[in-house]
Structure formats: structure tokens, C-alpha cells
Amino acid sequence: MLIVGERINTSRKPIEPAVRARNAALIKDEALRQRAAGADYIDLNCGTLVEEEAESLVWLVQTVQEEEELPVCLDSPNPEAIRQALKVCKGKPLLNSITLEEKRYSALLPLIKEYGVSVVALTMDDQGLPTTLDDRLRLAERLVNGLTSAGVPLDDIYLDPLVRPVSTDPQAALTLTATLQRFHENWPEAHLICGLSNISYGYPLRKYLNRAFLVMAMAAGLDAAILDPLDRQLMGLLHATKVLVGKDQFGQDYLAAYRAGKIE
């Protein structure tokens, strides 16, 4: 299960002022704590800083990777911000995300090919957000065909079915799990990812909905998630579910996380 730590995002109150002030100590601390908790990638999102997004994203990459080569996820729809950030990245980043929106797709595909990055393929186009399983399947097929035709390996594609909150669609979680199952059947070599906390938007105590949805989604084939790795109970459920769905033989990862005090 690939974990993308979501905490370095300027939509969070502590992060925007830290990025504006170039508070490297706070950003490094956030990155290292997520890494220690089990994050495989550190998500970097400064989308609220519209006028200075490119400059800020470059600074975030350099700050997070200054002392060690922490893998990063470049979280922006802005092709110029992505271009500038890719120039300074160490290692192989994850790009979040490409869609079928014409301008975004045509601008980002050459960068994906040039830098050989892994990419989140978000099932969305110029017609708007998908609402049904069939909509998502149609968009996913176009994305997979387009990316693989351009030379992107299936193993570098992370299909994102676009999680809608259950506060606006009571069937959202069930639709998503059914979609994940179909994605896995159709493209078993591709990865399946989602922004976990989107499911709970609009509710109090969102952590409970996030935790329940993670178990449902993993049982349906989810093998990557954008989440808060500092939520120890969430991480405990993640490790437990890996055992139950046969992705952690004899509970080796579960036991290692327990012995390291990472879960409770």
C-alpha cells in the first residue's frame, strides 16, 4: 500500500504562513514526521498561493529534499509550476494529476514523457465531474489508452476515480468501491489511488468516515492513498486491512509497525 502524506498543503492553517515566510524548519519537520510514520511520498501543494505557486512549489521541493532524497508528490494542475518543480526534483516524483481536460492534458503529457514520472490519472474531463461508474470507466479507458500510447508504463499510472463526498451523494462510497473493482479488473497492472479525506467533507469528526472508507476501498483494490499518516488509528487500520486482504503475508508489515510503535 503506497502512502502519500497529505499534510504539506497551504490550505492548512499552519502551512500557508510557513510557506510565505519560507519557514524551512516547520516544513522539514512536517515532511520527516510523515516519512517516519510510513509515508512513501510527501505531497506538496501550494495551490492557494496562485500568484507565486511555481516559485513556492520549487522552494518546497528543495526544502523537503535538502537533507535527504525524500520522494515527493507534486500536487498542482498548473503546468508551469510542475515544470519548474520537476527541474529541481531528486529521484522519481509522482505527479498529481493529469486529467482529460484538454489544456491540462496537452500541457502535462510532454512533461510526463520528458521526465519519466509516475502520474495520478484523475477521471475528469472538460464536461465536468463524473457521477456514475460508467462515466468513470469511460474516462479511465481514455486516460489509460492515451498515456500508454505516449509510452507511459501501466505501472506508472495511478488511476483516481475522483472521490465525491457522501454529504452530497449518499451513494458515493458504494459507487467508488464498485468503480475500484472494475478498474482493477480492467487494468490490473495499473495502480488505484484516491484522496481519502474527500469522502468525509461536510461532516464533523471526519476521521471516522475516512477510516471506514479506507477499509472499504482497500478491500475493493485500492493500493495507494493520499492521507494523513500521523493518524495512528488510521494507519493501524491500514496495516490490519493489508493482512486481511492478503497483501501482507503472515502480517510481517503489521508486526513491524507494531514493534516500532507506529500503530496503536
Kinemage of the C-alpha trace (Angstrom):
@kinemage 1
@onewidth
@group {chain A} dominant
@subgroup {mainchain}
@vectorlist {calphas} color= white
{ca met a 1} P 0.000 0.000 0.000
{ca leu a 2} L 1.598 3.242 -1.166
{ca ile a 3} L 1.024 6.159 1.192
{ca val a 4} L 1.148 9.802 0.109
{ca gly a 5} L 1.369 12.102 3.119
{ca glu a 6} L -1.058 14.988 2.631
{ca arg a 7} L -0.067 17.440 5.376
{ca ile a 8} L 2.100 19.937 3.428
{ca asn a 9} L -0.758 21.794 1.800
{ca thr a 10} L -1.226 25.570 2.013
{ca ser a 11} L -4.956 25.080 2.540
{ca arg a 12} L -3.953 24.009 6.069
{ca lys a 13} L -3.670 26.909 8.514
{ca pro a 14} L -0.121 26.203 9.775
{ca ile a 15} L 1.295 25.609 6.295
{ca glu a 16} L 0.395 28.708 4.264
{ca pro a 17} L 2.110 31.203 6.603
{ca ala a 18} L 5.112 28.867 6.858
{ca val a 19} L 5.489 28.772 3.075
{ca arg a 20} L 5.006 32.518 2.732
{ca ala a 21} L 7.651 33.121 5.401
{ca arg a 22} L 9.923 30.395 3.969
{ca asn a 23} L 9.947 28.651 7.344
{ca ala a 24} L 12.092 25.706 6.327
{ca ala a 25} L 12.243 24.198 9.828
{ca leu a 26} L 8.472 23.741 10.066
{ca ile a 27} L 8.205 22.258 6.563
{ca lys a 28} L 11.088 19.837 7.131
{ca asp a 29} L 9.551 18.732 10.415
{ca glu a 30} L 6.209 18.024 8.728
{ca ala a 31} L 7.939 16.029 5.981
{ca leu a 32} L 10.148 13.983 8.301
{ca arg a 33} L 7.333 13.153 10.731
{ca gln a 34} L 5.182 11.881 7.859
{ca arg a 35} L 8.065 9.846 6.478
{ca ala a 36} L 8.742 8.315 9.897
{ca ala a 37} L 5.032 7.441 10.230
{ca gly a 38} L 5.101 5.485 6.970
{ca ala a 39} L 4.605 7.924 4.070
{ca asp a 40} L 6.191 6.752 0.820
{ca tyr a 41} L 5.726 10.164 -0.825
{ca ile a 42} L 5.404 13.641 0.661
{ca asp a 43} L 2.630 15.560 -1.111
{ca leu a 44} L 3.478 19.209 -1.818
{ca asn a 45} L 0.573 21.512 -2.579
{ca cys a 46} L 0.693 25.318 -2.568
{ca gly a 47} L -2.296 25.890 -4.822
{ca thr a 48} L -3.743 28.643 -2.647
{ca leu a 49} L -0.721 30.824 -3.474
{ca val a 50} L -1.928 31.442 -7.000
{ca glu a 51} L 0.423 34.256 -7.988
{ca glu a 52} L 3.522 32.603 -6.560
{ca glu a 53} L 2.668 28.916 -6.893
{ca ala a 54} L 5.570 27.964 -9.164
{ca glu a 55} L 8.175 29.715 -7.009
{ca ser a 56} L 6.686 28.273 -3.820
{ca leu a 57} L 6.488 24.719 -5.165
{ca val a 58} L 10.159 24.862 -6.185
{ca trp a 59} L 11.049 26.081 -2.695
{ca leu a 60} L 9.031 23.281 -1.097
{ca val a 61} L 10.770 20.614 -3.190
{ca gln a 62} L 14.209 21.981 -2.407
{ca thr a 63} L 13.404 22.345 1.293
{ca val a 64} L 11.949 18.858 1.722
{ca gln a 65} L 14.789 17.225 -0.228
{ca glu a 66} L 17.638 19.356 1.129
{ca glu a 67} L 18.989 16.867 3.637
{ca glu a 68} L 17.783 13.578 2.192
{ca glu a 69} L 16.106 12.423 -1.001
{ca leu a 70} L 12.542 12.183 0.251
{ca pro a 71} L 10.216 11.141 -2.599
{ca val a 72} L 7.740 13.912 -3.380
{ca cys a 73} L 4.320 14.161 -4.978
{ca leu a 74} L 3.889 17.366 -6.972
{ca asp a 75} L 0.273 18.314 -6.377
{ca ser a 76} L -0.780 21.003 -8.837
{ca pro a 77} L -2.848 21.429 -12.007
{ca asn a 78} L -0.505 24.278 -13.042
{ca pro a 79} L 1.819 23.070 -15.834
{ca glu a 80} L 4.332 25.868 -15.261
{ca ala a 81} L 4.562 25.109 -11.535
{ca ile a 82} L 5.063 21.427 -12.363
{ca arg a 83} L 7.693 22.235 -14.988
{ca gln a 84} L 9.734 24.362 -12.606
{ca ala a 85} L 9.440 21.837 -9.772
{ca leu a 86} L 10.488 18.899 -11.947
{ca lys a 87} L 13.735 20.706 -12.773
{ca val a 88} L 14.848 20.558 -9.135
{ca cys a 89} L 13.372 17.203 -8.037
{ca lys a 90} L 15.664 14.452 -6.828
{ca gly a 91} L 14.591 10.918 -7.681
{ca lys a 92} L 11.353 9.981 -9.410
{ca pro a 93} L 8.385 12.088 -8.280
{ca leu a 94} L 4.677 11.354 -8.505
{ca leu a 95} L 2.704 13.958 -10.432
{ca asn a 96} L -0.788 14.731 -9.145
{ca ser a 97} L -2.536 14.960 -11.526
{ca ile a 98} L -3.350 14.738 -15.209
{ca thr a 99} L -6.969 14.819 -16.402
{ca leu a 100} L -8.697 14.750 -19.769
{ca glu a 101} L -9.296 18.495 -19.651
{ca glu a 102} L -7.802 19.485 -22.988
{ca lys a 103} L -5.499 22.316 -21.853
{ca arg a 104} L -4.245 20.450 -18.824
{ca tyr a 105} L -3.706 17.183 -20.688
{ca ser a 106} L -1.813 18.712 -23.611
{ca ala a 107} L 0.417 20.746 -21.293
{ca leu a 108} L 1.267 17.980 -18.815
{ca leu a 109} L 1.708 14.961 -21.098
{ca pro a 110} L 5.002 16.231 -22.621
{ca leu a 111} L 6.390 16.796 -19.107
{ca ile a 112} L 5.380 13.284 -18.015
{ca lys a 113} L 7.174 11.847 -21.049
{ca glu a 114} L 10.256 14.061 -20.710
{ca tyr a 115} L 10.864 13.375 -17.029
{ca gly a 116} L 9.547 9.793 -16.883
{ca val a 117} L 7.454 10.417 -13.765
{ca ser a 118} L 4.668 8.386 -12.236
{ca val a 119} L 1.314 10.093 -12.595
{ca val a 120} L -2.095 10.234 -10.958
{ca ala a 121} L -4.706 9.985 -13.733
{ca leu a 122} L -7.831 11.701 -12.459
{ca thr a 123} L -11.083 10.678 -14.160
{ca met a 124} L -12.321 14.098 -15.177
{ca asp a 125} L -12.700 15.970 -18.460
{ca asp a 126} L -13.971 19.285 -19.821
{ca gln a 127} L -17.557 18.098 -19.297
{ca gly a 128} L -17.057 18.201 -15.531
{ca leu a 129} L -17.048 15.690 -12.688
{ca pro a 130} L -18.181 12.103 -13.286
{ca thr a 131} L -21.145 10.886 -11.269
{ca thr a 132} L -21.598 7.256 -12.305
{ca leu a 133} L -19.464 4.143 -12.523
{ca asp a 134} L -19.852 4.103 -16.310
{ca asp a 135} L -18.660 7.711 -16.558
{ca arg a 136} L -15.526 6.840 -14.614
{ca leu a 137} L -14.838 3.723 -16.676
{ca arg a 138} L -15.136 5.685 -19.919
{ca leu a 139} L -12.757 8.377 -18.709
{ca ala a 140} L -10.290 5.876 -17.249
{ca glu a 141} L -10.130 3.982 -20.548
{ca arg a 142} L -9.330 7.186 -22.444
{ca leu a 143} L -6.656 8.118 -19.919
{ca val a 144} L -5.018 4.690 -19.922
{ca asn a 145} L -5.056 4.457 -23.714
{ca gly a 146} L -3.676 7.970 -24.126
{ca leu a 147} L -0.916 7.602 -21.569
{ca thr a 148} L 0.221 4.139 -22.643
{ca ser a 149} L 0.175 5.192 -26.310
{ca ala a 150} L 2.543 8.006 -25.295
{ca gly a 151} L 4.884 5.465 -23.719
{ca val a 152} L 3.871 5.714 -20.050
{ca pro a 153} L 4.053 2.222 -18.449
{ca leu a 154} L 0.906 0.971 -16.751
{ca asp a 155} L 2.891 0.558 -13.546
{ca asp a 156} L 3.471 4.336 -13.528
{ca ile a 157} L -0.255 5.124 -13.828
{ca tyr a 158} L -2.297 5.715 -10.656
{ca leu a 159} L -5.975 5.783 -11.582
{ca asp a 160} L -8.026 8.092 -9.374
{ca pro a 161} L -11.807 7.583 -9.663
{ca leu a 162} L -12.470 11.015 -8.105
{ca val a 163} L -13.999 10.656 -4.658
{ca arg a 164} L -17.144 12.683 -4.075
{ca pro a 165} L -18.266 13.427 -0.507
{ca val a 166} L -21.077 11.366 0.968
{ca ser a 167} L -22.525 14.647 2.257
{ca thr a 168} L -23.547 15.464 -1.331
{ca asp a 169} L -24.038 11.917 -2.645
{ca pro a 170} L -25.145 9.284 -0.106
{ca gln a 171} L -24.103 6.502 -2.512
{ca ala a 172} L -20.621 7.932 -3.139
{ca ala a 173} L -18.660 5.350 -1.145
{ca leu a 174} L -20.526 2.411 -2.689
{ca thr a 175} L -20.088 3.824 -6.195
{ca leu a 176} L -16.372 4.294 -5.557
{ca thr a 177} L -15.777 0.772 -4.289
{ca ala a 178} L -17.615 -0.692 -7.287
{ca thr a 179} L -15.556 1.538 -9.584
{ca leu a 180} L -12.286 0.449 -7.973
{ca gln a 181} L -13.208 -3.196 -8.504
{ca arg a 182} L -13.872 -2.577 -12.206
{ca phe a 183} L -10.666 -0.567 -12.608
{ca his a 184} L -8.703 -3.429 -11.073
{ca glu a 185} L -10.360 -5.975 -13.354
{ca asn a 186} L -9.722 -3.911 -16.487
{ca trp a 187} L -6.176 -2.688 -15.737
{ca pro a 188} L -4.598 -4.999 -13.130
{ca glu a 189} L -1.102 -3.606 -13.779
{ca ala a 190} L -2.144 -0.017 -13.037
{ca his a 191} L -2.400 1.353 -9.516
{ca leu a 192} L -5.535 2.681 -7.828
{ca ile a 193} L -5.337 5.821 -5.694
{ca cys a 194} L -7.658 8.365 -4.118
{ca gly a 195} L -7.690 11.403 -1.879
{ca leu a 196} L -9.143 9.620 1.117
{ca ser a 197} L -10.499 12.574 3.103
{ca asn a 198} L -12.662 13.843 0.232
{ca ile a 199} L -15.258 11.248 1.234
{ca ser a 200} L -15.974 12.976 4.568
{ca tyr a 201} L -16.165 16.623 3.518
{ca gly a 202} L -19.042 18.399 5.265
{ca tyr a 203} L -19.245 16.090 8.282
{ca pro a 204} L -17.986 16.517 11.853
{ca leu a 205} L -15.401 14.070 13.213
{ca arg a 206} L -14.327 13.285 9.668
{ca lys a 207} L -11.656 10.859 10.837
{ca tyr a 208} L -14.228 8.114 11.427
{ca leu a 209} L -15.602 8.297 7.901
{ca asn a 210} L -12.071 8.411 6.483
{ca arg a 211} L -11.042 5.324 8.434
{ca ala a 212} L -14.125 3.329 7.454
{ca phe a 213} L -13.773 4.301 3.811
{ca leu a 214} L -10.104 3.282 3.728
{ca val a 215} L -11.022 -0.273 4.758
{ca met a 216} L -13.829 -0.444 2.173
{ca ala a 217} L -11.598 0.920 -0.595
{ca met a 218} L -8.663 -1.378 0.154
{ca ala a 219} L -10.990 -4.379 0.094
{ca ala a 220} L -12.085 -3.214 -3.385
{ca gly a 221} L -8.490 -2.997 -4.688
{ca leu a 222} L -7.149 0.409 -3.638
{ca asp a 223} L -3.357 0.142 -3.364
{ca ala a 224} L -2.389 3.805 -2.813
{ca ala a 225} L -3.947 6.671 -0.873
{ca ile a 226} L -3.388 10.340 -0.121
{ca leu a 227} L -3.929 10.596 3.629
{ca asp a 228} L -2.634 11.812 6.983
{ca pro a 229} L -0.039 9.251 8.126
{ca leu a 230} L 0.099 10.878 11.579
{ca asp a 231} L -3.377 9.481 12.298
{ca arg a 232} L -2.115 6.407 14.127
{ca gln a 233} L -5.508 4.691 14.270
{ca leu a 234} L -5.950 5.193 10.523
{ca met a 235} L -2.520 3.672 9.962
{ca gly a 236} L -3.413 0.804 12.270
{ca leu a 237} L -6.489 0.039 10.172
{ca leu a 238} L -4.407 0.290 7.012
{ca his a 239} L -1.910 -2.294 8.264
{ca ala a 240} L -4.679 -4.549 9.581
{ca thr a 241} L -6.561 -4.410 6.282
{ca lys a 242} L -3.399 -5.316 4.358
{ca val a 243} L -3.261 -8.528 6.395
{ca leu a 244} L -6.943 -9.324 5.838
{ca val a 245} L -6.868 -8.769 2.051
{ca gly a 246} L -3.748 -10.893 1.612
{ca lys a 247} L -1.329 -8.035 0.900
{ca asp a 248} L 0.838 -8.653 3.985
{ca gln a 249} L 1.893 -12.292 4.164
{ca phe a 250} L 1.896 -13.572 7.756
{ca gly a 251} L 1.457 -9.979 8.972
{ca gln a 252} L 5.127 -9.082 8.641
{ca asp a 253} L 4.473 -5.376 7.978
{ca tyr a 254} L 1.777 -5.295 10.659
{ca leu a 255} L 4.136 -6.764 13.251
{ca ala a 256} L 6.978 -4.451 12.220
{ca ala a 257} L 4.721 -1.395 12.560
{ca tyr a 258} L 3.530 -2.609 15.967
{ca arg a 259} L 7.053 -3.232 17.246
{ca ala a 260} L 8.158 0.199 16.011
{ca gly a 261} L 5.277 1.838 17.885
{ca lys a 262} L 3.759 3.228 14.682
{ca ile a 263} L 0.253 1.890 15.287
{ca glu a 264} L -1.993 1.674 18.337
